[in-house]
Amino acid sequence: MAENDAPFFIEDTDETEISSDTAGLGNLLVTTHIPLRADGSLETGDITTQSVATLESLKASLEKAGSSLADVIHLTIYLTDITERPAFNEVYCAYFKKPYPVRCAVGVAALADPGMRVEVTAMAARRGRA
């Protein structure tokens, strides 16, 4: 197996986490984010506030891994209330520009914490790697 074909993991800095922050294979990154504030605490505000926190967390993680929001090729958006999709989309359009990533929005009964309204999984290209 060539070096580029081996999966790699960027560990989460929180020692209690049971998930890596980002995983990759070659130039492809995969990462999942929840509405965390910069200090690591959970944002439990309305969907707009949680969407901003989630996309800011995604942005920081991608940058740490050598990527950016402009390199995102796919997003899966999990919403506990699918009727809040338009509010999420307003925030989304402030972070992403055309051509937009391929995406899927899914309504779910619940997320890991009862206060969470949104979670996002992203696939992105990693720049500058062979």
PAGUKE-276157 format. One record per atom (N, C-alpha, C, O): residue number from 1; residue in one letter; chain; atom name; z, y, x. Coordinates in steps of 0.2 Angstrom, whole numbers, plus 2048, in hexadecimal, padded with zeros to 3 digits. Each point is the difference from the previous one (the first is absolute). Layout:
% residues N
pos, code, unit, site, pz, py, px
NUM, a, A, CA, Z, Y, X
...
//
This chain:
% residues 130
pos, code, unit, site, pz, py, px
1, m, A, N, 800, 7FA, 804
1, m, A, CA, 800, 806, 7FC
1, m, A, C, 800, 806, 804
1, m, A, O, 804, 801, 805
2, a, A, N, 7F7, 804, 7FA
2, a, A, CA, 800, 806, 804
2, a, A, C, 806, 804, 7FF
2, a, A, O, 803, 800, 7FA
3, e, A, N, 7FF, 805, 80A
3, e, A, CA, 805, 804, 7FF
3, e, A, C, 800, 804, 7FA
3, e, A, O, 805, 801, 7FC
4, n, A, N, 7F5, 801, 802
4, n, A, CA, 7FF, 804, 7FA
4, n, A, C, 801, 7FC, 7FA
4, n, A, O, 801, 803, 7FA
5, d, A, N, 7FE, 7F7, 806
5, d, A, CA, 801, 7FB, 7FA
5, d, A, C, 807, 7FE, 7FF
5, d, A, O, 801, 7FD, 7FB
6, a, A, N, 804, 805, 809
6, a, A, CA, 807, 7FE, 7FF
6, a, A, C, 803, 806, 7FB
6, a, A, O, 800, 806, 802
7, p, A, N, 804, 7F7, 7F9
7, p, A, CA, 803, 805, 7FC
7, p, A, C, 806, 804, 804
7, p, A, O, 802, 7FD, 805
8, f, A, N, 7FF, 809, 7F9
8, f, A, CA, 805, 804, 803
8, f, A, C, 805, 803, 7FB
8, f, A, O, 7FD, 801, 7FA
9, f, A, N, 809, 801, 808
9, f, A, CA, 804, 802, 7FB
9, f, A, C, 804, 806, 803
9, f, A, O, 802, 800, 806
10, i, A, N, 7FF, 806, 7F6
10, i, A, CA, 804, 805, 802
10, i, A, C, 806, 800, 7FC
10, i, A, O, 800, 801, 7FA
11, e, A, N, 805, 7FE, 80A
11, e, A, CA, 807, 7FE, 7FC
11, e, A, C, 802, 807, 7FD
11, e, A, O, 7FF, 805, 802
12, d, A, N, 805, 7FA, 7F8
12, d, A, CA, 803, 805, 7FD
12, d, A, C, 806, 802, 804
12, d, A, O, 803, 7FC, 803
13, t, A, N, 7FF, 80B, 7FD
13, t, A, CA, 805, 802, 804
13, t, A, C, 807, 7FE, 7FD
13, t, A, O, 805, 801, 803
14, d, A, N, 7FB, 7FE, 7F7
14, d, A, CA, 806, 7FE, 7FC
14, d, A, C, 802, 7F9, 802
14, d, A, O, 7FC, 7FB, 7FE
15, e, A, N, 809, 804, 805
15, e, A, CA, 802, 7F9, 802
15, e, A, C, 801, 7FB, 7FA
15, e, A, O, 800, 7FA, 801
16, t, A, N, 802, 809, 7F9
16, t, A, CA, 801, 7FC, 7FA
16, t, A, C, 7FA, 7FD, 7FD
16, t, A, O, 800, 7FC, 7FB
17, e, A, N, 7FA, 807, 807
17, e, A, CA, 7FA, 7FE, 7FC
17, e, A, C, 7FD, 7F9, 802
17, e, A, O, 801, 7FE, 806
18, i, A, N, 7FC, 7FF, 7F5
18, i, A, CA, 7FE, 7F9, 801
18, i, A, C, 7F8, 800, 800
18, i, A, O, 7FD, 7FB, 7FF
19, s, A, N, 800, 80B, 802
19, s, A, CA, 7F9, 801, 800
19, s, A, C, 7FE, 805, 806
19, s, A, O, 804, 804, 801
20, s, A, N, 7F6, 7FA, 802
20, s, A, CA, 7FE, 805, 805
20, s, A, C, 7FE, 806, 7FD
20, s, A, O, 7FE, 800, 7FA
21, d, A, N, 801, 806, 809
21, d, A, CA, 7FE, 806, 7FE
21, d, A, C, 7F8, 7FF, 7FF
21, d, A, O, 7FE, 802, 7FA
22, t, A, N, 7FF, 7FC, 80B
22, t, A, CA, 7F8, 7FF, 7FF
22, t, A, C, 7FE, 7FA, 804
22, t, A, O, 803, 7FE, 805
23, a, A, N, 7F8, 7FE, 7F8
23, a, A, CA, 7FE, 7FA, 804
23, a, A, C, 7F8, 802, 801
23, a, A, O, 7FD, 804, 7FC
24, g, A, N, 800, 7F8, 809
24, g, A, CA, 7F9, 802, 801
24, g, A, C, 7FD, 7FA, 803
24, g, A, O, 803, 7FB, 802
25, l, A, N, 7F6, 805, 7FE
25, l, A, CA, 7FC, 7FB, 803
25, l, A, C, 7FA, 804, 802
25, l, A, O, 7FC, 802, 7FC
26, g, A, N, 803, 7FE, 80B
26, g, A, CA, 7FA, 804, 802
26, g, A, C, 801, 807, 7FE
26, g, A, O, 805, 803, 802
27, n, A, N, 7F6, 800, 7FB
27, n, A, CA, 801, 807, 7FE
27, n, A, C, 802, 801, 7F9
27, n, A, O, 800, 806, 7FD
28, l, A, N, 802, 7F5, 800
28, l, A, CA, 803, 800, 7F9
28, l, A, C, 807, 800, 7FF
28, l, A, O, 803, 7FC, 803
29, l, A, N, 800, 809, 7FA
29, l, A, CA, 807, 801, 7FF
29, l, A, C, 802, 7FF, 7F8
29, l, A, O, 7FC, 801, 7FC
30, v, A, N, 80A, 7FC, 803
30, v, A, CA, 802, 7FF, 7F9
30, v, A, C, 807, 802, 800
30, v, A, O, 804, 7FF, 805
31, t, A, N, 7FE, 805, 7F6
31, t, A, CA, 807, 803, 800
31, t, A, C, 801, 801, 7F8
31, t, A, O, 7FC, 802, 7FC
32, t, A, N, 80B, 7FE, 803
32, t, A, CA, 802, 801, 7F9
32, t, A, C, 806, 805, 800
32, t, A, O, 804, 800, 804
33, h, A, N, 7FB, 804, 7F7
33, h, A, CA, 805, 806, 800
33, h, A, C, 803, 801, 7F9
33, h, A, O, 7FD, 7FF, 7FB
34, i, A, N, 80A, 803, 805
34, i, A, CA, 803, 802, 7FA
34, i, A, C, 802, 807, 801
34, i, A, O, 800, 803, 805
35, p, A, N, 803, 800, 7F6
35, p, A, CA, 802, 807, 800
35, p, A, C, 806, 802, 805
35, p, A, O, 806, 800, 7FD
36, l, A, N, 7F9, 800, 809
36, l, A, CA, 806, 801, 805
36, l, A, C, 800, 807, 802
36, l, A, O, 7FA, 803, 801
37, r, A, N, 80B, 801, 7FF
37, r, A, CA, 801, 806, 803
37, r, A, C, 800, 800, 808
37, r, A, O, 800, 7FA, 802
38, a, A, N, 7FF, 80B, 801
38, a, A, CA, 7FF, 800, 807
38, a, A, C, 806, 7FD, 803
38, a, A, O, 800, 7FE, 806
39, d, A, N, 806, 803, 7F7
39, d, A, CA, 806, 7FD, 803
39, d, A, C, 801, 7F9, 7FF
39, d, A, O, 805, 7FD, 802
40, g, A, N, 7F6, 800, 7FA
40, g, A, CA, 801, 7F9, 7FF
40, g, A, C, 803, 7FE, 7F9
40, g, A, O, 800, 7FA, 7FE
41, s, A, N, 803, 80B, 7FF
41, s, A, CA, 803, 7FE, 7F9
41, s, A, C, 7FA, 800, 7FB
41, s, A, O, 7FB, 803, 800
42, l, A, N, 807, 7F9, 7FA
42, l, A, CA, 7FB, 7FF, 7FB
42, l, A, C, 7FF, 807, 7FC
42, l, A, O, 806, 802, 7FD
43, e, A, N, 7F4, 800, 801
43, e, A, CA, 7FF, 806, 7FC
43, e, A, C, 800, 7FD, 7F9
43, e, A, O, 7FC, 7FB, 7FE
44, t, A, N, 808, 807, 7FD
44, t, A, CA, 800, 7FD, 7F9
44, t, A, C, 7FF, 806, 7FB
44, t, A, O, 801, 7FF, 7FA
45, g, A, N, 7FB, 806, 808
45, g, A, CA, 7FE, 805, 7FC
45, g, A, C, 7FA, 7FE, 7FB
45, g, A, O, 7FF, 7FA, 7FF
46, d, A, N, 7FE, 80B, 7FE
46, d, A, CA, 7FA, 7FE, 7FC
46, d, A, C, 7FA, 7FD, 804
46, d, A, O, 801, 800, 806
47, i, A, N, 7FA, 7FE, 7F6
47, i, A, CA, 7FA, 7FD, 803
47, i, A, C, 7FD, 805, 805
47, i, A, O, 7FE, 7FD, 805
48, t, A, N, 802, 809, 7FA
48, t, A, CA, 7FD, 805, 805
48, t, A, C, 803, 800, 806
48, t, A, O, 7FE, 7FF, 806
49, t, A, N, 809, 801, 7FA
49, t, A, CA, 804, 801, 806
49, t, A, C, 800, 7F9, 804
49, t, A, O, 800, 800, 806
50, q, A, N, 800, 7FA, 7F6
50, q, A, CA, 800, 7FA, 803
50, q, A, C, 7F9, 7FF, 803
50, q, A, O, 7FF, 7FD, 806
51, s, A, N, 7FC, 805, 7F7
51, s, A, CA, 7F9, 7FF, 803
51, s, A, C, 7FF, 804, 806
51, s, A, O, 7FD, 7FD, 805
52, v, A, N, 806, 809, 7FC
52, v, A, CA, 7FF, 804, 806
52, v, A, C, 804, 7FC, 805
52, v, A, O, 7FE, 800, 806
53, a, A, N, 808, 7FE, 7F9
53, a, A, CA, 804, 7FC, 805
53, a, A, C, 7FD, 7FA, 802
53, a, A, O, 800, 7FF, 806
54, t, A, N, 7FD, 7FD, 7F6
54, t, A, CA, 7FC, 7FA, 802
54, t, A, C, 7FA, 802, 804
54, t, A, O, 7FF, 7FC, 805
55, l, A, N, 7FD, 809, 7F9
55, l, A, CA, 7FA, 801, 804
55, l, A, C, 802, 803, 807
55, l, A, O, 7FD, 800, 805
56, e, A, N, 809, 804, 7FB
56, e, A, CA, 802, 803, 807
56, e, A, C, 802, 7FA, 804
56, e, A, O, 7FF, 800, 806
57, s, A, N, 805, 7FB, 7F7
57, s, A, CA, 802, 7FA, 804
57, s, A, C, 7FA, 7FD, 803
57, s, A, O, 800, 7FD, 806
58, l, A, N, 7FB, 802, 7F6
58, l, A, CA, 7FA, 7FC, 802
58, l, A, C, 7FC, 804, 805
58, l, A, O, 7FE, 7FD, 805
59, k, A, N, 802, 80A, 7FB
59, k, A, CA, 7FD, 804, 805
59, k, A, C, 803, 7FF, 806
59, k, A, O, 7FD, 7FF, 806
60, a, A, N, 80A, 801, 7FA
60, a, A, CA, 804, 800, 807
60, a, A, C, 7FF, 7F9, 803
60, a, A, O, 7FF, 7FF, 806
61, s, A, N, 801, 7FC, 7F6
61, s, A, CA, 7FF, 7F9, 802
61, s, A, C, 7F9, 7FF, 803
61, s, A, O, 800, 7FD, 806
62, l, A, N, 7FB, 805, 7F7
62, l, A, CA, 7F9, 800, 803
62, l, A, C, 800, 803, 806
62, l, A, O, 7FC, 7FE, 805
63, e, A, N, 806, 808, 7FC
63, e, A, CA, 800, 804, 806
63, e, A, C, 803, 7FD, 806
63, e, A, O, 7FE, 800, 805
64, k, A, N, 808, 7FD, 7F9
64, k, A, CA, 804, 7FC, 805
64, k, A, C, 7FC, 7FA, 803
64, k, A, O, 801, 7FE, 806
65, a, A, N, 7FA, 800, 7F6
65, a, A, CA, 7FC, 7FA, 801
65, a, A, C, 7FA, 801, 803
65, a, A, O, 7FC, 7FC, 802
66, g, A, N, 802, 80B, 7FF
66, g, A, CA, 7FA, 802, 803
66, g, A, C, 7FA, 801, 7FB
66, g, A, O, 7FA, 7FF, 801
67, s, A, N, 808, 803, 7F9
67, s, A, CA, 7FB, 800, 7FA
67, s, A, C, 802, 807, 7FC
67, s, A, O, 804, 804, 803
68, s, A, N, 7F9, 7FD, 7F7
68, s, A, CA, 802, 806, 7FC
68, s, A, C, 7FE, 7FE, 7F9
68, s, A, O, 7FD, 7FB, 7FF
69, l, A, N, 804, 80A, 7FD
69, l, A, CA, 7FE, 7FF, 7F9
69, l, A, C, 7F9, 800, 7FF
69, l, A, O, 7FD, 7FD, 7FC
70, a, A, N, 7FF, 807, 808
70, a, A, CA, 7F9, 800, 800
70, a, A, C, 7FD, 7F9, 802
70, a, A, O, 7FA, 7FF, 7FF
71, d, A, N, 80A, 7FD, 804
71, d, A, CA, 7FD, 7F9, 802
71, d, A, C, 802, 7FA, 7FB
71, d, A, O, 7FE, 7FB, 801
72, v, A, N, 805, 807, 7F9
72, v, A, CA, 802, 7FB, 7FB
72, v, A, C, 7FA, 7FE, 7FD
72, v, A, O, 7FC, 804, 7FE
73, i, A, N, 803, 7F6, 801
73, i, A, CA, 7FA, 7FD, 7FD
73, i, A, C, 802, 7FD, 7F9
73, i, A, O, 7FB, 7FF, 7FC
74, h, A, N, 80B, 7FF, 803
74, h, A, CA, 802, 7FD, 7FA
74, h, A, C, 807, 801, 7FE
74, h, A, O, 805, 800, 805
75, l, A, N, 7FD, 802, 7F5
75, l, A, CA, 807, 801, 7FD
75, l, A, C, 801, 7FC, 7FA
75, l, A, O, 7FB, 7FF, 7FC
76, t, A, N, 80B, 7FD, 804
76, t, A, CA, 802, 7FE, 7FA
76, t, A, C, 806, 804, 7FE
76, t, A, O, 805, 800, 804
77, i, A, N, 7FB, 802, 7F6
77, i, A, CA, 805, 805, 7FD
77, i, A, C, 804, 7FC, 7FB
77, i, A, O, 7FD, 7FE, 7FB
78, y, A, N, 809, 801, 805
78, y, A, CA, 805, 7FD, 7FB
78, y, A, C, 804, 805, 7FD
78, y, A, O, 803, 804, 803
79, l, A, N, 7FC, 7FC, 7F6
79, l, A, CA, 804, 805, 7FC
79, l, A, C, 804, 7FC, 7FB
79, l, A, O, 7FD, 7FC, 7FD
80, t, A, N, 809, 806, 802
80, t, A, CA, 804, 7FD, 7FB
80, t, A, C, 7FE, 803, 7F9
80, t, A, O, 802, 7FD, 7FB
81, d, A, N, 7FB, 809, 805
81, d, A, CA, 7FD, 802, 7F9
81, d, A, C, 7F9, 802, 802
81, d, A, O, 7FF, 806, 802
82, i, A, N, 7FD, 7F6, 7FB
82, i, A, CA, 7F8, 802, 802
82, i, A, C, 7FE, 806, 7FD
82, i, A, O, 7FB, 803, 802
83, t, A, N, 809, 800, 7F9
83, t, A, CA, 7FE, 806, 7FD
83, t, A, C, 801, 806, 804
83, t, A, O, 7FE, 805, 7FF
84, e, A, N, 806, 7FA, 807
84, e, A, CA, 801, 805, 805
84, e, A, C, 7FA, 800, 805
84, e, A, O, 801, 804, 805
85, r, A, N, 7FA, 7F8, 7FA
85, r, A, CA, 7FB, 800, 805
85, r, A, C, 7FC, 807, 801
85, r, A, O, 7FF, 802, 806
86, p, A, N, 800, 802, 7F5
86, p, A, CA, 7FD, 806, 801
86, p, A, C, 805, 805, 804
86, p, A, O, 7FD, 804, 804
87, a, A, N, 809, 7FB, 7FC
87, a, A, CA, 805, 804, 804
87, a, A, C, 7FF, 7FE, 807
87, a, A, O, 800, 804, 805
88, f, A, N, 800, 7F5, 7FC
88, f, A, CA, 7FF, 7FE, 807
88, f, A, C, 7FA, 802, 803
88, f, A, O, 7FF, 802, 805
89, n, A, N, 7FB, 7FE, 7F7
89, n, A, CA, 7FA, 802, 802
89, n, A, C, 800, 807, 802
89, n, A, O, 7FC, 802, 805
90, e, A, N, 807, 803, 7F8
90, e, A, CA, 801, 807, 802
90, e, A, C, 802, 800, 807
90, e, A, O, 7FE, 804, 804
91, v, A, N, 808, 7F8, 7FE
91, v, A, CA, 802, 800, 806
91, v, A, C, 7FB, 7FD, 805
91, v, A, O, 7FF, 803, 806
92, y, A, N, 7FF, 7F7, 7F8
92, y, A, CA, 7FB, 7FD, 804
92, y, A, C, 7FA, 804, 803
92, y, A, O, 7FE, 800, 805
93, c, A, N, 7FF, 804, 7F6
93, c, A, CA, 7FB, 805, 802
93, c, A, C, 802, 805, 805
93, c, A, O, 7FB, 803, 803
94, a, A, N, 80B, 7FF, 7FD
94, a, A, CA, 802, 804, 806
94, a, A, C, 801, 7FD, 806
94, a, A, O, 800, 804, 805
95, y, A, N, 800, 7F5, 7FC
95, y, A, CA, 800, 7FD, 806
95, y, A, C, 7FA, 7FD, 802
95, y, A, O, 7FE, 7FF, 806
96, f, A, N, 7FD, 7FF, 7F5
96, f, A, CA, 7FA, 7FD, 802
96, f, A, C, 7FA, 804, 7FD
96, f, A, O, 801, 803, 7FB
97, k, A, N, 7FA, 7FD, 809
97, k, A, CA, 7FA, 803, 7FF
97, k, A, C, 7FA, 7FB, 7FF
97, k, A, O, 801, 7FB, 802
98, k, A, N, 7F9, 808, 7FB
98, k, A, CA, 7FA, 7FB, 800
98, k, A, C, 7FE, 7FF, 807
98, k, A, O, 800, 805, 804
99, p, A, N, 7FD, 7F5, 7FD
99, p, A, CA, 800, 7FB, 7FC
99, p, A, C, 807, 7FC, 7FF
99, p, A, O, 803, 7FF, 805
100, y, A, N, 7FF, 801, 7F5
100, y, A, CA, 807, 7FD, 7FF
100, y, A, C, 800, 7F8, 802
100, y, A, O, 7FB, 7FD, 800
101, p, A, N, 80B, 801, 802
101, p, A, CA, 801, 7F9, 801
101, p, A, C, 7FE, 7FC, 7FA
101, p, A, O, 801, 802, 7FA
102, v, A, N, 7FD, 7F8, 807
102, v, A, CA, 800, 7FB, 7FA
102, v, A, C, 807, 7FF, 7FE
102, v, A, O, 805, 800, 804
103, r, A, N, 7FD, 800, 7F5
103, r, A, CA, 806, 7FF, 7FE
103, r, A, C, 801, 7FC, 7FA
103, r, A, O, 7FB, 800, 7FC
104, c, A, N, 80B, 7FE, 803
104, c, A, CA, 802, 7FD, 7FA
104, c, A, C, 807, 802, 7FD
104, c, A, O, 804, 800, 805
105, a, A, N, 7FD, 802, 7F5
105, a, A, CA, 806, 801, 7FD
105, a, A, C, 803, 7FB, 7FC
105, a, A, O, 7FC, 7FE, 7FB
106, v, A, N, 80A, 800, 806
106, v, A, CA, 802, 7FA, 7FC
106, v, A, C, 807, 802, 7FD
106, v, A, O, 804, 803, 803
107, g, A, N, 7FC, 7FC, 7F6
107, g, A, CA, 807, 801, 7FD
107, g, A, C, 804, 7FA, 801
107, g, A, O, 7FE, 7FA, 7FE
108, v, A, N, 808, 807, 804
108, v, A, CA, 805, 7FB, 801
108, v, A, C, 806, 801, 7FC
108, v, A, O, 802, 805, 7FE
109, a, A, N, 802, 7F5, 800
109, a, A, CA, 806, 801, 7FC
109, a, A, C, 806, 803, 804
109, a, A, O, 804, 804, 7FE
110, a, A, N, 7FC, 7FB, 809
110, a, A, CA, 805, 803, 804
110, a, A, C, 7FE, 7FF, 807
110, a, A, O, 7FC, 7FC, 802
111, l, A, N, 808, 808, 802
111, l, A, CA, 7FF, 800, 808
111, l, A, C, 807, 7FE, 803
111, l, A, O, 804, 7FF, 7FC
112, a, A, N, 7FC, 801, 80A
112, a, A, CA, 806, 7FD, 803
112, a, A, C, 807, 804, 7FF
112, a, A, O, 805, 7FD, 7FF
113, d, A, N, 7FA, 809, 800
113, d, A, CA, 806, 804, 7FE
113, d, A, C, 7FF, 803, 7F9
113, d, A, O, 7FB, 802, 7FE
114, p, A, N, 80A, 7FE, 7FD
114, p, A, CA, 7FF, 802, 7FA
114, p, A, C, 7FE, 807, 7FF
114, p, A, O, 7FD, 802, 7FB
115, g, A, N, 804, 802, 80A
115, g, A, CA, 7FE, 808, 800
115, g, A, C, 7F9, 801, 803
115, g, A, O, 7FE, 805, 7FF
116, m, A, N, 7FF, 7F6, 803
116, m, A, CA, 7F9, 801, 803
116, m, A, C, 7FB, 800, 7FA
116, m, A, O, 800, 7FB, 7FC
117, r, A, N, 7FB, 809, 805
117, r, A, CA, 7FB, 801, 7FB
117, r, A, C, 7F9, 7FE, 803
117, r, A, O, 7FB, 7FF, 7FC
118, v, A, N, 805, 801, 80A
118, v, A, CA, 7F9, 7FF, 804
118, v, A, C, 801, 7FD, 807
118, v, A, O, 805, 801, 803
119, e, A, N, 7F6, 7FB, 7FE
119, e, A, CA, 800, 7FC, 807
119, e, A, C, 7F8, 800, 801
119, e, A, O, 7FC, 7FF, 7FC
120, v, A, N, 803, 802, 80B
120, v, A, CA, 7F9, 800, 802
120, v, A, C, 7FF, 7FB, 806
120, v, A, O, 803, 800, 805
121, t, A, N, 7F7, 7FC, 7FA
121, t, A, CA, 7FE, 7FC, 806
121, t, A, C, 7FA, 803, 802
121, t, A, O, 7FB, 801, 7FC
122, a, A, N, 804, 800, 80B
122, a, A, CA, 7FA, 802, 802
122, a, A, C, 7FD, 7FC, 806
122, a, A, O, 803, 7FD, 804
123, m, A, N, 7F6, 803, 7FC
123, m, A, CA, 7FD, 7FD, 806
123, m, A, C, 7FC, 806, 803
123, m, A, O, 7FD, 804, 7FD
124, a, A, N, 803, 7FD, 80A
124, a, A, CA, 7FD, 805, 803
124, a, A, C, 7FD, 7FE, 807
124, a, A, O, 802, 7FB, 803
125, a, A, N, 7F9, 809, 7FF
125, a, A, CA, 7FE, 7FF, 807
125, a, A, C, 804, 802, 805
125, a, A, O, 804, 805, 7FF
126, r, A, N, 7FC, 7F8, 807
126, r, A, CA, 804, 803, 806
126, r, A, C, 7FB, 803, 805
126, r, A, O, 7FC, 7FC, 802
127, r, A, N, 805, 80A, 7FF
127, r, A, CA, 7FB, 803, 805
127, r, A, C, 802, 7FF, 807
127, r, A, O, 805, 7FF, 802
128, g, A, N, 7F5, 801, 802
128, g, A, CA, 801, 800, 807
128, g, A, C, 802, 7F9, 803
128, g, A, O, 802, 7FF, 806
129, r, A, N, 7FD, 7FC, 7F6
129, r, A, CA, 802, 7F9, 802
129, r, A, C, 7F9, 7FC, 800
129, r, A, O, 7FC, 800, 7FC
130, a, A, N, 804, 7FC, 809
130, a, A, CA, 7FA, 7FB, 801
130, a, A, C, 801, 7FA, 7FC
130, a, A, O, 7FB, 7FC, 800
//
